[in-house]
Amino acid sequence: MGDRTIDRFWTVAGILLATAILLGSGLNASARDIKITGELRKTVAQAQPGDHIHLSAGRYAGPLLLTRPVKITGGPGVIITGNGVGNVITVKSPGVRLSGLTITGSGLLLETQDSGIFLSKGATGAIVEDCHILDNLIGVYIWGARKAIVRHNIIRGRQDMHVNERGNGVQIWNAPGAIVDGNDIQYGRDGIFVTTSRKNIFRNNNFHDVRFAVHYMYTNNSKVINNVSTGNDIGYAIMFSTHVDVVDNKSVNDRDRGILFNYANHTKILGNRVTGGPEKCIFIYNSNKNIIRGNLFKGCEIGVQFTAGSEDNVITGNAFIGNRMQVKYVGTRWLDWSRNGRGNYWSDNTAFDMDGDGIADNIYRPNDLTDQILWRYPSARLLINSPAVKILKWAQSAFPALHPGGVIDSAPLMKIPQNMRVGQ
């Protein structure tokens, strides 16, 4: 190949490379930074893909419909107000980013899922961050928007409606890969409600004054990590779902249940803390093959209520401290809550450890026959101090074969597991 042929080759290659670069960056080549103080809807309607719209402080009228990949950035004093009908902002394009906005004024109809921000199926990869989303029916609805991110927002729901008429802080339907991270959510119905989805991550969020902090329905292969639920009816409700990891979360002063499992299977409940006196620290109903390990359940009316329909669960390495009743279980089968010679710590277990191996010398039995009689027949409490009941309790202690079945811990821990903080 001669020099002229080589030169011609590199000239053509250069032209093709430059053309490819221009074509590949076509969206950004015409992108603009737009600063406005006036009519937002007109600007949005005329925006081109990749445009970045900067809003000065002031009020802007909604509703807005975003059909192109644009960014809208605000700051203090930037308020977008809906007209009280439908959504304030509806996103139908991938790649949209909303930052630093105050958004209010949605409609109030649950039938039409009226929301402050509605991310539709087309809003793949949308980002909502650093916004104040106030007094809408639903704060953010991720309706099929794959890999959407809702992070670092303050979301305040309605207080002037009955709980069942309110919307949720963040609601998710069929949005694989969606992430809800670092939000502060208050009022409304549930903090995060998710149904028929998978591969979602909820982490670092704070929930207060709602019904359920996190409410799962028919959602699989997901994670709930390092959230805090304070003063709600229920902290974390995992229902009709599988392969959900609930790790390092806190339930503080929730009223009814700290953690609830209803038909939840193959979940991992690790390193969570339930404190402050709910009716039940953890309630397990018809849930199977779960791992419940390294959790603190403290100061509840009932430490754990466990139904007979729940099988093959591993419950070990937990600390049950100062619960009025440590375990409530009615059944005829024996369940041993220890694994590989290691059980749980029970604050009411007055046992000895003669060989100093950290495991109590005797089996721990949280319930006896009289407990089960009282659960089934509450009126029998009138006889709790009668001679007949005292004789029954003595007989059970003297003849363990009289026990009717139930929960035992064959290797109870003498000390609270290391690295488990028991204070508030």
Secondary structure as GFF3:
##gff-version 3
##sequence-region A 1 424
A	DSSP	alpha_helix	3	24	.	.	.	ID=ss1
A	DSSP	alpha_helix	26	29	.	.	.	ID=ss2
A	DSSP	beta_strand	33	36	.	.	.	ID=ss3
A	DSSP	alpha_helix	40	46	.	.	.	ID=ss4
A	DSSP	beta_strand	52	55	.	.	.	ID=ss5
A	DSSP	beta_strand	58	61	.	.	.	ID=ss6
A	DSSP	beta_strand	64	66	.	.	.	ID=ss7
A	DSSP	beta_strand	71	73	.	.	.	ID=ss8
A	DSSP	beta_strand	78	81	.	.	.	ID=ss9
A	DSSP	beta_strand	89	91	.	.	.	ID=ss10
A	DSSP	beta_strand	97	99	.	.	.	ID=ss11
A	DSSP	beta_strand	102	104	.	.	.	ID=ss12
A	DSSP	beta_strand	115	119	.	.	.	ID=ss13
A	DSSP	beta_strand	127	129	.	.	.	ID=ss14
A	DSSP	beta_strand	132	134	.	.	.	ID=ss15
A	DSSP	beta_strand	138	143	.	.	.	ID=ss16
A	DSSP	beta_strand	149	151	.	.	.	ID=ss17
A	DSSP	beta_strand	154	156	.	.	.	ID=ss18
A	DSSP	three_ten_helix	163	165	.	.	.	ID=ss19
A	DSSP	beta_strand	170	173	.	.	.	ID=ss20
A	DSSP	beta_strand	179	181	.	.	.	ID=ss21
A	DSSP	beta_strand	184	186	.	.	.	ID=ss22
A	DSSP	beta_strand	192	198	.	.	.	ID=ss23
A	DSSP	beta_strand	201	203	.	.	.	ID=ss24
A	DSSP	beta_strand	206	208	.	.	.	ID=ss25
A	DSSP	beta_strand	212	220	.	.	.	ID=ss26
A	DSSP	beta_strand	222	225	.	.	.	ID=ss27
A	DSSP	beta_strand	228	230	.	.	.	ID=ss28
A	DSSP	beta_strand	234	239	.	.	.	ID=ss29
A	DSSP	beta_strand	244	247	.	.	.	ID=ss30
A	DSSP	beta_strand	250	252	.	.	.	ID=ss31
A	DSSP	beta_strand	257	262	.	.	.	ID=ss32
A	DSSP	beta_strand	268	270	.	.	.	ID=ss33
A	DSSP	beta_strand	273	275	.	.	.	ID=ss34
A	DSSP	beta_strand	280	285	.	.	.	ID=ss35
A	DSSP	beta_strand	291	293	.	.	.	ID=ss36
A	DSSP	beta_strand	296	298	.	.	.	ID=ss37
A	DSSP	beta_strand	302	306	.	.	.	ID=ss38
A	DSSP	beta_strand	314	316	.	.	.	ID=ss39
A	DSSP	beta_strand	319	321	.	.	.	ID=ss40
A	DSSP	beta_strand	325	329	.	.	.	ID=ss41
A	DSSP	beta_strand	334	336	.	.	.	ID=ss42
A	DSSP	beta_strand	345	346	.	.	.	ID=ss43
A	DSSP	alpha_helix	369	376	.	.	.	ID=ss44
A	DSSP	three_ten_helix	378	383	.	.	.	ID=ss45
A	DSSP	alpha_helix	387	398	.	.	.	ID=ss46
A	DSSP	three_ten_helix	400	402	.	.	.	ID=ss47
A	DSSP	beta_strand	406	408	.	.	.	ID=ss48
###
